[in-house]
Structures are given as structure tokens and as C-alpha cells.
Amino acid sequence: MKQFFKFVFASFVGMFLFSIVTGIFALITIAGMFASQDSTTTPEENSVLVLNLSGQLEERSENNFISQLQGSATRSIGLDNLLEGIRKAKENDNIKGIYIEAGAFAADSYASMQAVRNALLDFKKSKKWIIAYADTYTQGTYYMSSVADKVYLNPQGQIDWHGLASQPVFIKDFLAKFGVKMQVVKVGAYKSATEMFTGDKMSDANREQTSAYLNGIWGNITKEVGASRHLSVEQLNAYADSMVTFAAPEDYVKLKLVDGLAYTDQIKNMVKKQLGIAGDKEINQVTVADMMNVEDKSQGDESNQIAVYYAYGDIVDGVVGGIFAQNHTIDAQVVCKDLEKLAKDKDVKAVVVRINSGGGSAYASEQIWHQIMALKKLKPVVVSMGGMAASGGYYMSAPANWIVAEPTTITGSIGIFGMFPDVSGLLTEKLGLKFDEVKTNKYADFSTRARPFTEDEMTYLSQYVNRGYKLFRHRVAEGRKMTDEQVEKIAQGHVFTGQDAQKIGLVDQLGGLDIAVKKAAKLAKLANHMTRAYPKEPDFFEQLLDQSKSDNYLSEQLRANLGDYYGPFSLLKTLNHQSAIQARLPYYPNIH
């Protein structure tokens, strides 16, 4: 027995010591993370910036220390870091070129990819080179990589070049199998967000607008790729129509889509030749992550700040939790407080609101509209539109002094709707529940689940939604210096590309975030300024206390597995937590 207790005690001591060592190791790791973020580095001479285009492109990078320690972090690239890294590489004399390695890459929109492509074009103005390589190019990675001086492909590789298509999902009949149907009140002939729940095909109006923005985006892609590859738009369309995706790799060279076929070791030698180093020497490589610690020479006076405030995701009245929640939301309660702080910050002389959202709660959009109006009284406000700034996303954009959008941004969609599930069929017919009632007033049972709304109740709802639409339309008219009647002609939920929105006065200028920052500096009359991103990222301890991050990994896995079906089920799952009146696009424009 004595020997037994000796072994137990020894095991306990061993486990205790192991826990201490593990804890110390974790603290050292965390300290290393913080130290690496704060330190500045200088790239070695004759270096090349490597852009590894694989993973998910997000609007903004996120350092989730908890996920990194747990090993559950998914591969993502922040558009903000990617653009900053390319800009710094252009300005740094030690970096001689960029090597693009294209892989399995997914972006939220062609507008985001257009921003990356434009940054690469700007990089080339420094007379530095770009080489691109892939085993297989997706249409998106080829669009970005085509800007390179030389584009290479694996000798057995493939280029996916097929054009654009949109295939909305309709789930009305699916819901009917469970005895559920949607009761919808909407304003706007083009307001198509509810069609997936109420129809089995696209309306004529939605088909018209979808065709218009698909052709607009594709027109930009073919024009830009054609300019880089010295091909006409007609040639590129002919390639797409001829299933060039399945062509022999040698044909890609003949068709001028690539400059040559090569293996990775051969590409490595080409890069060495560009750098002027011997074949047995190692290439000095830097990554986008490395570039974040390189000194930013373009930053000026800290007391003359231009705040870049990132607002992306669904617009909500509060955090909607659960595994079907979006990874990022524009929570009106949080955003309004943040904007109020920026208004009071004496060092902040102008604010650029970077919006990437298809909308959400009409109430929350109105709250943010009000806060931007208050901010605008004190300092210039410029909106930079990302992949989408539509419906509620446009609502909060409207009061800005100036609006900048990418040509391929999805915007407009000035319209709202109310959507209320009728689950009485599920409860009474499928589950066999019975209901009875006693009430004091005519509409006391208005919110019941035991029956659908009456015609009289739907009339009241229609009046309510129409009032919200008129307010939305008036907010746009105020911000864009139009009459309500002028806005009505371009409203009705109509979706536009950024370039078409500029023609009708919904957008002031085409370009990316850099253009928006320059405009903000001009409006604030700043000759010497610096930019700073907001809201500030939470530190390790804040992330540790924030339990809402715990479901992000599972949510990302569900999105990856459900694909186009994720949006409808996400809305159904969170419907009871959302505002009844919505100003939104469908979850995703569903462009392939």
C-alpha cells in the first residue's frame, strides 16, 4: 500500500510540473505573439514579396489568439493587410518584385479581387516585376494574376475561364414539407431578397437586374484581363464559350492566356534570374504578414488622423449569436458608440467608413444613419464601398459627404421588406397541436403562431412597411441632394454595380479605399496625415472573455459545407432574433 501511495504521489507531482511547464510555454508563446506584432523589421536586400493566394479573403484580418492556440483557426487573408503589404512593397527599395502563387482561393466578391488587382497594377508603376504561377487558376485568381509581367502554369494545369452565372436557391416547397410558409410584405418591384422563400423562380424584375450587374462585372473582368494579356474582349468571351477550361495546357500558351508552362523548381530559377542571384543561392522571401511589421513611410502627423472604420457583415440591432451567426456583424449599438468616440477624438480630422454589407435591420440602419449625420457636422465623412454596400448598407452610406465604390461593387437596392413565418401548418397539421383562445381586443392575438395573418392585419403591416420605405427613400434624397421623386425612379429595390450607380448619382467616384482616404484628406484640408484602422482589434484577454468567438470555427465549417444553402438556413435559424423589418439583399448575390 505504501508503494501504491508513492506512485500516486509521484504521478501527481509529475502532472503538476507538466502543467506548470505547459503554462510557462503558453505564456512565452503569447508574449512572442505580442512582441512580433509590436516590433518593426526591415526586409533583406534583394527580397521578393510572396503572395500566397489560397484560403478565404476577408474584408479585414483578424488575429484570433484563442483559435491559434486551439489549432482551430481557418486559413484567411485580410484584404486590408494584403493591400497594405503590396503598397509597402512598392515603396520599399529592398523588395524587387512580387511572386504570386495562386491556389484554392475564395473571395467575398469580385470588387475585393478588383481592389487587389488595382494594387498590383499600382505596384508595377514602381518599375518592379510580378511573376505569377499556379497548378490551377480559378477564374478569380486568374483575374488577379493576369496583371503579372509573366504568367506561368503547371504543364498539366488548368485555367477555369467560364464567365459568370447566378443561381439563386428557392426553398418555398422545402418549407412547405414542414408546414411552414412565409408571409411577406415588401416595397420595390426589384426587391428580391424574399423570393427564395415565396417563389420557385426569379421574377422578371430580378432577372433583369441580375443580368445587368452580372454583365457589368464580367465586362470589367474581360476588359481588364484583355488589357493585361493583349487580348480583345471578344477573344476572351470566345474562350469562355468554347469551354477553354478543359483545353490542353499547351493551348493556353497559344491562346496567350499564359506565357509558359513550368514546374515549381523552374519558376524558382526564373525568380532567381530576376533577382540576379546564382542558382545555388536562397531567395530572400517576405510574406504579407512580414510586411505588417515593416515601417510605413507614408504615415504622417499622428495628430492629423484619418480614421478608417470597418463596418462589414449583417446590420443588426444587437449581436445575433449561435452557430449560424455571421462571423462579423454591424451591430448598431456598437457602431454608434464607436462613431461617437471618433467624433469627440480631436486627433481624428476625418472618417472613412469602409462598408461591405448587403444590409439587414432597417431600424439599425436608421440608427447608424443618425450617428453618421451627427459625425458629419463635426468632420468630413467619406464612404468606401467594398464588395457590397446595398439596401441597409446603402442606407448608412447615404449621409456621407462623398461615396467611393469599386466599379464591380454591388450597391443600391433602396427598398425594405417584412417577413413573418407562418408555422401554423407545422404545429397543427404536422405535430397535431390544437389551439383555443380568449382575448380582450380585436388584435390581441396578432403575434400568435396558431394561424396566419388575416387580410386586415396584412393591410396594417403593408402600411407600416411602406412608411419605412418612404423614410429610407427620403434619407437617400437628403444625402444625395435629390428629390424623393428622383430617388423613386432609381429605387424600388433596384440593384446596381458601382459604375452604374455613379451614372445615376448614387456614387460620387470609382475606386478603392486609397481613393476614399485621399478624398477625406482633401475635404479635411490635410497636407500631412496618417491613417488608423478602427475599431481596434481586441487583445488576447478581451478575446478570452468574449465567448461569442467560440462558435466562429463551426460557423465557418458549416458555410464551407452548405455553400449556397448556408444563407437561407442562417436566416431561418436567426429569424426570431432579427428585426421584423429588413433592408437587405439576399444573403449572397450567388455569383459563380
C-alpha angles and dihedrals in degrees: 000000000000090000090050093055089047091057092045091050091047091051091049092050090048093051091046092051091046090053091051093049091046091049092050090048091051092050091049090050092050092046088051090053092053093043093050090052095051099043123090122222137191120220115239117256117275094021132159126216110229116209108197103196101197131112130031122327109221128189092243133014118248128203101207102181093180093056091046092053091046092047091234098112113124123221108266137158122212113226088212093056093042093055093043092049093052091047093050090047089055091053097042115090093203092064111077102179150341127257114201116202106189120203140145098337130169125187130187092233146350087250089066091048089047089056090053092047092051090050089054090049089052090049089057090060086074088066090245122135135247125202122187129197137174142163086218129005118213114210089257097049091046090052090056097037095049088079089071123108088234127022118195134185137197108265088243095037136120141221116212105215114156111129127246132303136174121209112181118201119234117201104172093110091043091056090045090062086065094043094254128130134169123243106208135189114182140165120215131053089231096046097116104163092103097048094090088063100039108032142043098220141022118285117240090250093051092046089052096051094041090053090049097052094040090053090045093053093043090049090057092047096050093043094051096042090046092053092052097043096037092241129132124243087243091056093049091049090049089053091052092048092050096057091248086171088082097042121124111268090242089060091060088064092049091048090051093239091123134020097223150335119255146151123243095260089054091050089051090057090049090054090048089052090052089051092046096235131136121265093248094054124097120245115242102233130189127185132211088257089056091051091060088070094048115105113262106228093186094066116105138174113001091208089061101060129170105203116214106203115196116215114173138148131035118344107237140173090230138346111304104208135196136080092293093056118116113255089238131028136181098233106195092208092056098038094051092052091048093050090048089055091050089051090056095043106103092200092059108083099171138009129221112197109205107205128191107163141121089209135251134183114032090206092054091047089054091051092053091045089056093049093049089050089055091046092050091059089064105035140000117281121202124183120216111196119211127186093326136009100163138138104348087009089060092042090063091042096053100081095053121116090233135010123209122187137173113249088246097045114126108230145145114053092147101185141087140216142192119220123190123178117229105209096166091108091054093048100042106027103030101031098028097232120160126209135199129173150195119198139178099210139032096256100029090115094048094120095047122131092208096086142012121262117279122240089254092053092048089055091056090047091051091053090049094050092045090055090054091049092052090051091050091049091049092049089055091047091052094048097043095040093241134127121256088248092055091051091048090062091060098032125069088114092296114167120215139180116245093255092052091044090056091056092056097043102256092112128038103200142008120234146079137283092289091060090049091051091050090051091049090052090050093049090048091045093235118162094174118032145141131219125228128187123233147232092041115237115257115252125234096275094047089052089048090056095042105087092178088081092062095083096048096094094050090046090053091050091050091050091050093049100039095042111174090006093062094079099056093043091046090055092047092049094051099032095109090053095050132086112267091229113063134189102191148120121236107288091267130005084234096225117172 
